[in-house]
Amino acid sequence: MKSVRHWLGTAVFVVLALLVAWVIPYQFPQWPVQFIQFIWAHLLFVGILLLVLCYLGLWKLPQRYVAVVPDEKDRVDLEWKARQIMAQ
């Protein structure tokens, strides 16, 4: 059941992302300019957001992937290998 929910959630996310990518240029023709202005105006926020996303992606995500491995030594080794692959 978890697999079905995972794929359904992924499909919903992809459809919403495509819908947003299709609608935004027509509704807001100047959005690239406004987006760049927002980034430059809130540079600290964007930097902290990127650091948090890197932390979650390179530290917490591998821990979640290998949480089902019962042996702690194997889990640590698999976490490290997952981090190496994700960082490449």
LUMGU-803133 format. One record per residue: residue in three letters; chain; residue number from 1; x, y, z of N, C-alpha, C, O, CB in turn. Coordinates in nm, 3 decimals. Atoms other than C-alpha are relative to their C-alpha. Glycine has a CB too. Example, Ala and Ser with C-alpha at 12.3 -4.5 7.8 and 13.67 -1.06 7.14 Angstrom:
BEGIN
[ALA; A; 1; [0.089; -0.119; 0.000]; [1.230; -0.450; 0.780]; [0.090; 0.120; 0.000]; [0.194; 0.118; 0.066]; [-0.099; 0.003; 0.125]]
[SER; A; 2; [-0.082; -0.119; -0.006]; [1.367; -0.106; 0.714]; [-0.077; 0.109; 0.073]; [-0.026; 0.220; 0.090]; [0.041; 0.046; -0.142]]
END
This chain:
BEGIN
[MET; A; 1; [0.082; -0.119; 0.000]; [0.000; 0.000; 0.000]; [0.087; 0.126; 0.000]; [0.050; 0.227; -0.061]; [-0.093; 0.000; 0.121]]
[LYS; A; 2; [-0.089; -0.116; -0.006]; [0.290; 0.236; 0.074]; [0.052; 0.032; -0.140]; [0.068; 0.149; -0.174]; [0.116; -0.026; 0.097]]
[SER; A; 3; [-0.052; -0.022; 0.135]; [0.422; 0.188; -0.280]; [-0.103; 0.071; -0.088]; [-0.068; 0.159; -0.166]; [0.040; -0.133; -0.063]]
[VAL; A; 4; [0.105; -0.063; 0.079]; [0.088; 0.284; -0.433]; [-0.014; 0.147; 0.038]; [-0.027; 0.233; -0.049]; [-0.134; -0.073; 0.019]]
[ARG; A; 5; [0.008; -0.139; -0.045]; [0.069; 0.599; -0.220]; [0.120; 0.080; -0.048]; [0.107; 0.197; -0.084]; [-0.009; 0.006; 0.153]]
[HIS; A; 6; [-0.121; -0.069; 0.046]; [0.427; 0.685; -0.313]; [-0.013; 0.038; -0.147]; [0.013; 0.153; -0.183]; [0.125; -0.088; 0.022]]
[TRP; A; 7; [0.012; -0.029; 0.143]; [0.362; 0.657; -0.687]; [-0.112; 0.098; -0.028]; [-0.099; 0.182; -0.117]; [-0.025; -0.129; -0.077]]
[LEU; A; 8; [0.110; -0.094; 0.018]; [0.031; 0.841; -0.658]; [0.044; 0.142; 0.039]; [0.013; 0.238; -0.032]; [-0.121; -0.044; 0.084]]
[GLY; A; 9; [-0.052; -0.130; -0.042]; [0.197; 1.125; -0.467]; [0.097; 0.058; -0.100]; [0.094; 0.177; -0.129]; [0.067; -0.011; 0.135]]
[THR; A; 10; [-0.096; -0.044; 0.101]; [0.476; 1.142; -0.722]; [-0.072; 0.047; -0.126]; [-0.036; 0.149; -0.185]; [0.099; -0.112; -0.034]]
[ALA; A; 11; [0.075; -0.037; 0.120]; [0.228; 1.151; -1.010]; [-0.072; 0.132; 0.020]; [-0.073; 0.216; -0.070]; [-0.101; -0.109; -0.036]]
[VAL; A; 12; [0.069; -0.127; -0.029]; [0.027; 1.430; -0.846]; [0.099; 0.115; -0.002]; [0.070; 0.222; -0.056]; [-0.073; -0.007; 0.136]]
[PHE; A; 13; [-0.102; -0.104; -0.001]; [0.345; 1.629; -0.787]; [0.045; 0.036; -0.142]; [0.058; 0.154; -0.175]; [0.119; -0.045; 0.083]]
[VAL; A; 14; [-0.046; -0.025; 0.137]; [0.459; 1.590; -1.149]; [-0.108; 0.074; -0.079]; [-0.077; 0.169; -0.151]; [0.035; -0.133; -0.070]]
[VAL; A; 15; [0.109; -0.067; 0.071]; [0.117; 1.690; -1.285]; [-0.012; 0.145; 0.045]; [-0.027; 0.235; -0.038]; [-0.134; -0.074; 0.022]]
[LEU; A; 16; [0.009; -0.137; -0.049]; [0.104; 1.997; -1.061]; [0.119; 0.084; -0.047]; [0.102; 0.201; -0.083]; [-0.006; 0.001; 0.152]]
[ALA; A; 17; [-0.119; -0.073; 0.046]; [0.461; 2.096; -1.154]; [-0.013; 0.036; -0.148]; [0.021; 0.147; -0.188]; [0.128; -0.084; 0.023]]
[LEU; A; 18; [0.018; -0.029; 0.142]; [0.382; 2.068; -1.525]; [-0.109; 0.105; -0.022]; [-0.096; 0.191; -0.108]; [-0.035; -0.128; -0.076]]
[LEU; A; 19; [0.108; -0.100; 0.011]; [0.059; 2.264; -1.481]; [0.051; 0.139; 0.035]; [0.020; 0.237; -0.034]; [-0.117; -0.038; 0.091]]
[VAL; A; 20; [-0.056; -0.130; -0.041]; [0.242; 2.542; -1.298]; [0.096; 0.052; -0.107]; [0.094; 0.170; -0.140]; [0.072; -0.011; 0.137]]
[ALA; A; 21; [-0.096; -0.041; 0.103]; [0.518; 2.546; -1.562]; [-0.071; 0.045; -0.128]; [-0.017; 0.126; -0.203]; [0.097; -0.114; -0.031]]
[TRP; A; 22; [0.074; -0.038; 0.119]; [0.254; 2.578; -1.833]; [-0.080; 0.128; 0.021]; [-0.094; 0.208; -0.072]; [-0.093; -0.113; -0.041]]
[VAL; A; 23; [0.088; -0.113; -0.027]; [0.032; 2.839; -1.665]; [0.077; 0.129; 0.030]; [0.037; 0.236; -0.016]; [-0.092; -0.032; 0.116]]
[ILE; A; 24; [-0.071; -0.120; -0.046]; [0.287; 3.080; -1.513]; [0.045; 0.092; -0.115]; [0.023; 0.212; -0.106]; [0.122; -0.040; 0.081]]
[PRO; A; 25; [-0.042; -0.094; 0.106]; [0.435; 3.215; -1.842]; [-0.115; 0.077; -0.064]; [-0.096; 0.190; -0.109]; [0.074; -0.075; -0.107]]
[TYR; A; 26; [0.114; -0.069; 0.061]; [0.088; 3.302; -1.971]; [-0.066; 0.098; 0.097]; [-0.111; 0.205; 0.055]; [-0.102; -0.102; -0.048]]
[GLN; A; 27; [0.064; -0.088; -0.098]; [-0.048; 3.453; -1.650]; [0.091; 0.116; 0.041]; [0.044; 0.227; 0.066]; [-0.039; -0.081; 0.123]]
[PHE; A; 28; [-0.097; -0.101; -0.045]; [0.270; 3.643; -1.559]; [0.113; 0.009; -0.103]; [0.216; -0.057; -0.086]; [0.056; -0.035; 0.142]]
[PRO; A; 29; [-0.103; -0.004; 0.105]; [0.470; 3.736; -1.872]; [0.135; 0.053; 0.048]; [0.237; 0.024; -0.013]; [-0.048; 0.085; -0.114]]
[GLN; A; 30; [-0.125; -0.057; -0.050]; [0.731; 3.924; -1.667]; [0.058; -0.082; 0.115]; [0.142; -0.030; 0.190]; [-0.021; 0.143; 0.045]]
[TRP; A; 31; [-0.042; 0.075; -0.118]; [0.791; 3.642; -1.417]; [0.150; -0.024; 0.008]; [0.202; -0.025; 0.120]; [-0.070; -0.131; 0.002]]
[PRO; A; 32; [-0.146; 0.019; -0.018]; [1.162; 3.581; -1.501]; [0.067; 0.121; 0.064]; [0.155; 0.107; 0.148]; [0.065; -0.028; -0.134]]
[VAL; A; 33; [-0.059; -0.122; -0.056]; [1.246; 3.943; -1.422]; [-0.036; 0.014; 0.148]; [0.050; 0.045; 0.230]; [-0.049; 0.125; -0.079]]
[GLN; A; 34; [0.044; -0.010; -0.139]; [1.040; 3.942; -1.103]; [0.067; -0.107; 0.087]; [0.099; -0.081; 0.203]; [-0.152; -0.012; 0.009]]
[PHE; A; 35; [-0.064; 0.108; -0.074]; [1.190; 3.609; -0.998]; [0.144; 0.036; 0.035]; [0.187; 0.017; 0.149]; [-0.004; -0.131; -0.080]]
[ILE; A; 36; [-0.140; -0.039; -0.024]; [1.549; 3.735; -1.036]; [0.006; 0.115; 0.101]; [0.094; 0.117; 0.187]; [0.069; 0.041; -0.133]]
[GLN; A; 37; [0.003; -0.110; -0.096]; [1.461; 4.054; -0.849]; [-0.028; -0.051; 0.141]; [0.031; -0.003; 0.238]; [-0.105; 0.104; -0.040]]
[PHE; A; 38; [0.029; 0.058; -0.131]; [1.313; 3.847; -0.565]; [0.124; -0.070; 0.056]; [0.155; -0.056; 0.175]; [-0.117; -0.099; -0.011]]
[ILE; A; 39; [-0.120; 0.072; -0.045]; [1.626; 3.630; -0.548]; [0.104; 0.098; 0.054]; [0.160; 0.078; 0.162]; [0.061; -0.085; -0.115]]
[TRP; A; 40; [-0.100; -0.096; -0.042]; [1.856; 3.931; -0.527]; [-0.044; 0.077; 0.125]; [0.039; 0.114; 0.208]; [0.030; 0.098; -0.113]]
[ALA; A; 41; [0.050; -0.073; -0.117]; [1.634; 4.104; -0.272]; [0.001; -0.086; 0.126]; [0.012; -0.033; 0.237]; [-0.141; 0.050; -0.026]]
[HIS; A; 42; [0.006; 0.092; -0.115]; [1.619; 3.795; -0.047]; [0.113; -0.103; -0.009]; [0.089; -0.224; 0.003]; [-0.138; -0.070; 0.006]]
[LEU; A; 43; [-0.115; 0.088; 0.020]; [1.966; 3.651; -0.097]; [0.029; -0.087; 0.123]; [0.064; -0.204; 0.108]; [0.123; 0.081; -0.036]]
[LEU; A; 44; [-0.025; 0.077; -0.121]; [2.007; 3.542; 0.265]; [-0.102; -0.115; 0.013]; [-0.064; -0.227; 0.045]; [-0.007; 0.091; 0.125]]
[PHE; A; 45; [0.103; 0.103; -0.006]; [1.675; 3.353; 0.259]; [0.028; -0.111; -0.101]; [0.017; -0.229; -0.067]; [-0.138; 0.062; -0.027]]
[VAL; A; 46; [-0.028; 0.100; 0.104]; [1.766; 3.178; -0.067]; [0.122; -0.084; 0.038]; [0.121; -0.205; 0.019]; [0.023; 0.069; -0.137]]
[GLY; A; 47; [-0.119; 0.074; -0.041]; [2.110; 3.084; 0.066]; [-0.031; -0.099; 0.112]; [0.015; -0.214; 0.107]; [0.107; 0.096; 0.046]]
[ILE; A; 48; [0.036; 0.090; -0.111]; [1.967; 2.938; 0.388]; [-0.088; -0.113; -0.051]; [-0.073; -0.227; -0.008]; [-0.071; 0.077; 0.112]]
[LEU; A; 49; [0.086; 0.104; 0.058]; [1.699; 2.752; 0.189]; [0.082; -0.104; -0.074]; [0.055; -0.224; -0.062]; [-0.103; 0.063; -0.094]]
[LEU; A; 50; [-0.086; 0.095; 0.072]; [1.967; 2.596; -0.034]; [0.081; -0.086; 0.097]; [0.098; -0.206; 0.074]; [0.094; 0.076; -0.094]]
[LEU; A; 51; [-0.074; 0.078; -0.099]; [2.172; 2.492; 0.270]; [-0.088; -0.105; 0.067]; [-0.045; -0.219; 0.087]; [0.060; 0.092; 0.106]]
[VAL; A; 52; [0.092; 0.094; -0.062]; [1.869; 2.330; 0.432]; [-0.033; -0.114; -0.096]; [-0.037; -0.230; -0.056]; [-0.129; 0.071; 0.045]]
[LEU; A; 53; [0.030; 0.103; 0.098]; [1.783; 2.145; 0.111]; [0.119; -0.094; -0.022]; [0.101; -0.215; -0.038]; [-0.041; 0.064; -0.133]]
[CYS; A; 54; [-0.120; 0.084; 0.012]; [2.143; 2.022; 0.078]; [0.013; -0.091; 0.122]; [0.046; -0.209; 0.109]; [0.127; 0.087; -0.015]]
[TYR; A; 55; [-0.006; 0.080; -0.123]; [2.136; 1.906; 0.441]; [-0.101; -0.115; -0.006]; [-0.067; -0.230; 0.022]; [-0.028; 0.087; 0.123]]
[LEU; A; 56; [0.102; 0.104; 0.007]; [1.811; 1.719; 0.391]; [0.033; -0.103; -0.107]; [0.013; -0.223; -0.088]; [-0.137; 0.062; -0.028]]
[GLY; A; 57; [-0.030; 0.092; 0.110]; [1.925; 1.571; 0.061]; [0.121; -0.086; 0.024]; [0.121; -0.204; -0.014]; [0.019; 0.077; -0.124]]
[LEU; A; 58; [-0.124; 0.076; -0.016]; [2.274; 1.463; 0.163]; [0.014; -0.067; 0.137]; [0.099; -0.153; 0.153]; [0.116; 0.090; -0.022]]
[TRP; A; 59; [-0.014; 0.060; -0.132]; [2.221; 1.374; 0.529]; [-0.122; -0.082; 0.040]; [-0.108; -0.199; 0.078]; [0.025; 0.109; 0.102]]
[LYS; A; 60; [0.120; 0.068; -0.049]; [1.863; 1.283; 0.610]; [-0.056; -0.102; -0.100]; [-0.106; -0.207; -0.059]; [-0.107; 0.101; 0.033]]
[LEU; A; 61; [0.056; 0.091; 0.099]; [1.758; 1.119; 0.283]; [0.070; -0.136; 0.000]; [0.001; -0.238; -0.003]; [0.008; 0.062; -0.137]]
[PRO; A; 62; [-0.063; 0.133; -0.008]; [2.025; 0.843; 0.293]; [-0.035; -0.075; 0.128]; [-0.047; -0.197; 0.126]; [0.151; 0.015; -0.010]]
[GLN; A; 63; [0.042; 0.067; -0.123]; [1.930; 0.772; 0.655]; [-0.137; -0.064; -0.016]; [-0.162; -0.173; 0.035]; [-0.001; 0.098; 0.117]]
[ARG; A; 64; [0.134; 0.054; 0.023]; [1.573; 0.721; 0.546]; [0.005; -0.121; -0.093]; [-0.069; -0.217; -0.074]; [-0.092; 0.108; -0.058]]
[TYR; A; 65; [-0.012; 0.111; 0.094]; [1.678; 0.493; 0.258]; [0.044; -0.129; 0.068]; [-0.006; -0.237; 0.035]; [0.098; 0.035; -0.109]]
[VAL; A; 66; [-0.059; 0.121; -0.059]; [1.873; 0.254; 0.480]; [-0.055; -0.030; 0.139]; [0.004; -0.109; 0.212]; [0.151; 0.014; 0.009]]
[ALA; A; 67; [0.056; 0.020; -0.133]; [1.652; 0.263; 0.790]; [-0.045; -0.145; 0.022]; [-0.055; -0.190; 0.136]; [-0.118; 0.094; 0.022]]
[VAL; A; 68; [0.050; 0.138; -0.016]; [1.530; -0.092; 0.721]; [0.113; -0.101; 0.020]; [0.085; -0.217; 0.050]; [-0.082; -0.039; -0.122]]
[VAL; A; 69; [-0.113; 0.093; -0.019]; [1.881; -0.245; 0.744]; [0.020; -0.021; 0.149]; [0.041; 0.075; 0.223]; [0.130; 0.055; -0.067]]
[PRO; A; 70; [-0.007; 0.024; -0.144]; [1.902; -0.416; 1.083]; [0.138; 0.020; 0.062]; [0.148; 0.066; 0.176]; [-0.045; -0.139; 0.029]]
[ASP; A; 71; [-0.135; -0.009; -0.056]; [2.281; -0.420; 1.129]; [0.052; 0.144; -0.009]; [0.049; 0.205; -0.116]; [0.097; -0.097; -0.074]]
[GLU; A; 72; [-0.042; -0.140; -0.004]; [2.422; -0.082; 1.237]; [0.123; 0.026; -0.087]; [0.131; 0.130; -0.152]; [0.029; 0.041; 0.143]]
[LYS; A; 73; [-0.121; -0.019; 0.082]; [2.761; -0.130; 1.066]; [-0.036; 0.005; -0.148]; [0.015; 0.090; -0.221]; [0.101; -0.113; 0.026]]
[ASP; A; 74; [0.042; 0.000; 0.141]; [2.596; -0.214; 0.735]; [-0.078; 0.127; -0.033]; [-0.064; 0.183; -0.142]; [-0.086; -0.124; -0.031]]
[ARG; A; 75; [0.080; -0.120; 0.021]; [2.356; 0.079; 0.775]; [0.090; 0.122; -0.019]; [0.067; 0.203; -0.109]; [-0.096; 0.023; 0.117]]
[VAL; A; 76; [-0.092; -0.114; 0.010]; [2.639; 0.329; 0.831]; [0.074; -0.005; -0.133]; [0.092; 0.098; -0.199]; [0.100; 0.002; 0.118]]
[ASP; A; 77; [-0.071; 0.015; 0.127]; [2.829; 0.191; 0.532]; [-0.091; 0.034; -0.118]; [-0.048; 0.103; -0.211]; [0.053; -0.144; -0.015]]
[LEU; A; 78; [0.094; -0.030; 0.108]; [2.522; 0.208; 0.309]; [-0.037; 0.149; -0.003]; [-0.056; 0.206; -0.111]; [-0.126; -0.084; 0.015]]
[GLU; A; 79; [0.027; -0.144; -0.004]; [2.447; 0.564; 0.427]; [0.114; 0.076; -0.069]; [0.090; 0.166; -0.149]; [-0.016; 0.049; 0.145]]
[TRP; A; 80; [-0.116; -0.068; 0.056]; [2.799; 0.671; 0.334]; [0.005; -0.019; -0.152]; [0.033; 0.076; -0.226]; [0.129; -0.051; 0.064]]
[LYS; A; 81; [0.001; 0.026; 0.144]; [2.776; 0.505; -0.008]; [-0.112; 0.079; -0.068]; [-0.092; 0.131; -0.177]; [-0.016; -0.151; -0.029]]
[ALA; A; 82; [0.111; -0.076; 0.058]; [2.437; 0.668; -0.071]; [0.037; 0.148; -0.009]; [0.004; 0.214; -0.108]; [-0.128; -0.019; 0.083]]
[ARG; A; 83; [-0.041; -0.141; 0.004]; [2.582; 1.010; 0.018]; [0.101; 0.025; -0.111]; [0.095; 0.127; -0.179]; [0.060; 0.041; 0.135]]
[GLN; A; 84; [-0.098; -0.016; 0.107]; [2.873; 0.957; -0.218]; [-0.069; 0.002; -0.136]; [-0.035; 0.084; -0.222]; [0.105; -0.112; 0.006]]
[ILE; A; 85; [0.069; 0.004; 0.130]; [2.641; 0.866; -0.503]; [-0.082; 0.126; -0.022]; [-0.084; 0.180; -0.132]; [-0.091; -0.124; -0.009]]
[MET; A; 86; [0.083; -0.120; 0.015]; [2.408; 1.159; -0.436]; [0.085; 0.126; -0.023]; [0.040; 0.219; -0.090]; [-0.088; 0.019; 0.123]]
[ALA; A; 87; [-0.084; -0.118; 0.013]; [2.696; 1.407; -0.417]; [0.067; 0.008; -0.136]; [0.117; 0.114; -0.173]; [0.104; 0.002; 0.109]]
[GLN; A; 88; [-0.068; -0.001; 0.130]; [2.833; 1.308; -0.756]; [-0.074; 0.077; -0.103]; [-0.029; 0.087; -0.217]; [0.021; -0.138; -0.049]]
END
